[in-house]
């Protein structure tokens, strides 16, 4: 696995983050603009990105590997929830929910799938989309509860099953399983809209940190703990468990790649939406993105050498 290939993709994301920060400083991207972009991400761009990943020819091997991805992803989310609860149990009430969120949720969709596609091809992006399925199940249930609002079971189930990203999965799965031909113009439109996901998410993160002094990003020791758990502990743990469980090579490295991503930009989006500490959330995202320039290529190259 070429270290430079992965490094290049990570650097692209960081440059977009800087552009978002500059745009915010010049008031091109203000708080109202960030909120609207967040809505576009959650309800339009991300669903299209997921849907477009299903434009791949059906095979039995793909289906078996999808089952592995779904099962192992679920296990890793449960493990990360339990671990994060213990790791951050003594942190203050304002920081703990954000830290737990960053431990559980990586930037697997906005950053992970484009990276998987660049490094592992269309098949890698396809498996990554099923990791994102489990991601959204936990995001709109556990993630929504710890940073948002506690709802009834019925509302939680409705939010999980009927959010636009899950609907994209339902439609995409039908297209994949039954080999339904999709017109090229629809494929092109879905892909074009989906491709906006990564740059828009990084613009939001950059805008959220624009009013924070660069030095102050690194003055809070909690962001280093967050990054260590997110960038090192979770992917390494996933790799070790995958070896013990005998997970096939490509599903294994896809899940490790998903877990090696920096903190999900969604933590800043949710913090903005629910009036939490957006600055601290953005610090965690920004620092983990900066550190991931080194950790992502190192971890993916290391894991690939054993598979």
Secondary structure in CASP SS format (residue, H / E / C, confidence):
PFRMAT SS
TARGET T0000
AUTHOR 0000-0000-0000
METHOD secondary structure of the structure
MODEL  1
X C 1.00
X C 1.00
X H 1.00
X H 1.00
X H 1.00
X H 1.00
X H 1.00
X H 1.00
X H 1.00
X H 1.00
X H 1.00
X H 1.00
X H 1.00
X H 1.00
X H 1.00
X H 1.00
X H 1.00
X H 1.00
X H 1.00
X H 1.00
X H 1.00
X H 1.00
X H 1.00
X H 1.00
X H 1.00
X C 1.00
X C 1.00
X C 1.00
X C 1.00
X C 1.00
X H 1.00
X H 1.00
X H 1.00
X H 1.00
X H 1.00
X H 1.00
X H 1.00
X H 1.00
X H 1.00
X H 1.00
X H 1.00
X H 1.00
X H 1.00
X H 1.00
X H 1.00
X H 1.00
X H 1.00
X H 1.00
X H 1.00
X H 1.00
X H 1.00
X H 1.00
X C 1.00
X C 1.00
X C 1.00
X C 1.00
X C 1.00
X C 1.00
X C 1.00
X H 1.00
X H 1.00
X H 1.00
X H 1.00
X H 1.00
X H 1.00
X H 1.00
X H 1.00
X H 1.00
X H 1.00
X H 1.00
X H 1.00
X H 1.00
X H 1.00
X H 1.00
X H 1.00
X H 1.00
X H 1.00
X H 1.00
X H 1.00
X H 1.00
X H 1.00
X H 1.00
X H 1.00
X H 1.00
X H 1.00
X H 1.00
X H 1.00
X C 1.00
X C 1.00
X C 1.00
X C 1.00
X C 1.00
X H 1.00
X H 1.00
X H 1.00
X H 1.00
X H 1.00
X H 1.00
X H 1.00
X H 1.00
X H 1.00
X H 1.00
X H 1.00
X H 1.00
X C 1.00
X E 1.00
X C 1.00
X H 1.00
X H 1.00
X H 1.00
X H 1.00
X H 1.00
X H 1.00
X H 1.00
X H 1.00
X H 1.00
X H 1.00
X H 1.00
X H 1.00
X H 1.00
X H 1.00
X H 1.00
X H 1.00
X H 1.00
X H 1.00
X H 1.00
X H 1.00
X H 1.00
X H 1.00
X H 1.00
X H 1.00
X H 1.00
X H 1.00
X H 1.00
X H 1.00
X H 1.00
X H 1.00
X H 1.00
X H 1.00
X H 1.00
X H 1.00
X H 1.00
X H 1.00
X H 1.00
X H 1.00
X H 1.00
X H 1.00
X C 1.00
X C 1.00
X C 1.00
X C 1.00
X C 1.00
X H 1.00
X H 1.00
X H 1.00
X H 1.00
X H 1.00
X H 1.00
X H 1.00
X H 1.00
X H 1.00
X H 1.00
X C 1.00
X H 1.00
X H 1.00
X H 1.00
X H 1.00
X H 1.00
X H 1.00
X H 1.00
X H 1.00
X H 1.00
X H 1.00
X H 1.00
X H 1.00
X H 1.00
X H 1.00
X C 1.00
X C 1.00
X C 1.00
X C 1.00
X C 1.00
X C 1.00
X H 1.00
X H 1.00
X H 1.00
X H 1.00
X H 1.00
X H 1.00
X H 1.00
X H 1.00
X H 1.00
X H 1.00
X H 1.00
X C 1.00
X H 1.00
X H 1.00
X H 1.00
X H 1.00
X H 1.00
X H 1.00
X H 1.00
X H 1.00
X H 1.00
X H 1.00
X H 1.00
X H 1.00
X H 1.00
X C 1.00
X C 1.00
X C 1.00
X C 1.00
X C 1.00
X H 1.00
X H 1.00
X H 1.00
X H 1.00
X H 1.00
X C 1.00
X C 1.00
X H 1.00
X H 1.00
X H 1.00
X H 1.00
X H 1.00
X H 1.00
X H 1.00
X H 1.00
X H 1.00
X H 1.00
X H 1.00
X H 1.00
X H 1.00
X H 1.00
X H 1.00
X H 1.00
X H 1.00
X H 1.00
X H 1.00
X H 1.00
X H 1.00
X H 1.00
X H 1.00
X H 1.00
X H 1.00
X C 1.00
X C 1.00
X C 1.00
X H 1.00
X H 1.00
X H 1.00
X H 1.00
X H 1.00
X H 1.00
X H 1.00
X H 1.00
X H 1.00
X H 1.00
X H 1.00
X H 1.00
X C 1.00
X C 1.00
X E 1.00
X C 1.00
X C 1.00
X H 1.00
X H 1.00
X H 1.00
X H 1.00
X H 1.00
X H 1.00
X H 1.00
X H 1.00
X C 1.00
X C 1.00
X C 1.00
X C 1.00
X H 1.00
X H 1.00
X H 1.00
X H 1.00
X H 1.00
X H 1.00
X H 1.00
X H 1.00
X H 1.00
X H 1.00
X H 1.00
X H 1.00
X H 1.00
X H 1.00
X H 1.00
X H 1.00
X H 1.00
X H 1.00
X H 1.00
X H 1.00
X H 1.00
X H 1.00
X H 1.00
X H 1.00
X H 1.00
X H 1.00
X H 1.00
X H 1.00
X H 1.00
X C 1.00
END
